[in-house]
């Protein structure tokens, strides 16, 4: 059965119900639900008005079957005559405008749905903007952008360092609902941030906590204090026994010397050939002690 035939046959069945309800208003509105007396009423009314007959078996075949087919043309003509039309062709012609309207309505609904989906997708997929400034968690002062490294993380690609910076404001652009990034700065604890874009304001201050151990080493390397015993005790308490301490050059960050804990403490606290003007470039902690340290030694007038 074509879609067009199915549409007209459905209209015809609705007409059969309305016609029989003129004399039997108690019958159900769906012809496929008819049973017993309802079928008998229909048989009697059909015979009365058009002198036509339909067996109960034929009724079940035409109105109870799930098969996608319409009755024979002679049966269709009989039903059409019962509802007031000459034949099946005349019934179809009379209701042709309804089929056309249905097509227009379906097309209109499809068009509206398509437009709404397109709008929804454009909103969902439109790149979203989210920006941050990074501040010292204690002083609330902005950490200069040249001291920061912001790395955006993705689910389906490699990380990317953010270079969209304007006056210490880092801007992320994403078409997803989530942004994830790592904030890193010398002498501060690295942090990984996850945000649902749209759940927060377009701009946010990210608070980084200073790394006290890195600041202690940095300060000791520039200190004039000659209390070597105290300095060594401080360092021994914050550095793990198996710590890896690496000195790198300040050009390409290439390792030039490896120290163990005792070697590093000696170099930092013994005046002869000591390490001075140290800048920490990376630090890792394990059980609240330094487990790995990478540093460069800046050249200065107080270096040996």
Buried (B, 14 or more C-beta within 10 A) or exposed (E): EEEEBEBBBEBBBBBBBEBBBEEEEEBEEEBEEBEEEBBEBBBEBBEEBBEBEBEEEEBEBBBEEEEEEBBEEEBBBBBBBBBEBEBBEEBBEBBEEEBEEEEEEEEEEEEEEEEEEEEEEEEEEEEBEBBBBBBBBEEEEBBEBEEBEBBBBEEEEEEEEBEEBEEBBBBBEBEBEEBBBBBBBBBBBBBEBEBEBEEEEEEBEBBBEBBEBBBBBBEBBEEEEEEEEEBBEBBEEBBBEEBBBBBBEEEEEEEEBEBEBEEBBBBBBEEEEEBBBBBBBBBEBEEEBBBBBBBBBEEEEEEE
